[in-house]
């Protein structure tokens, strides 16, 4: 089969794949495709972290109060889109971007501040931090894979008359750009200057890759590889990725497991 989409992987994760043959095909594909298996494992980690977060108590009128506060800021089309996003399974089914929007939500970007009349507390800081760290760590892992594949492309890709085909890496880089921008903005809001600097450098490299020709000559490929190595971005991503994973472990040890 072709590479499964994020929506297919999420449906697979929740057991929503209706056809037995389709599920078996995804089983076989994940067993044979390293890239898709890595993506699925990352998706599992993010969703597991989200599911483990304790859900704050809300009274019956909470949804109406939230809608009353945000609706004046939206036009009619946006209102319809927002109502669709409030359906839990549809929100998750958006794919990889669901984790990114949730990260921004946890950082306080999209969720309205509670009024004095609302007694329900926010999601604990430690839980928010752990979910963000899981998502950022997986993002850095994916970025590292793209960079490593390009740096090692000369040894693994076959040169044709058109050069080296990097269209797959290009698409992955493009997908990572928007995610990277959101994580960088979130890190800026939380004051993590070290992470901000690395994500800023990474974003520039990802944009360059995404805007490069899909077919590269040996000289063009070598030029991209030299720029990546000169900036030391692959090493920086590995270092900050390791630091994020360590912080994730620490946050997981102290984060509440839920209400008793």
Protein Blocks (a to p, Z undefined) as FASTA:
>chain_A
ZZddfklmmmmmnopafblklmmmmmmmmmmmmklmmmmmmmmmmmmmmmmpccddddfk
lmmmmmmmmmmmpcfklmmmmmmmmpmklmmmnojmlmmmmmmmmnommpccddfklmbd
cddfklmmmmmmmmmmmmmmmmmmmmmmmmmmmmmpccdfkopafklmmmmmmmmmmmmm
mmmmmmmmnopaklmmmmmmmmmmmmmmmmmcfbdcfklmmmmmmmmmmnommmmmmmmm
mmmmmmmmmmmmmpcfbdZZ
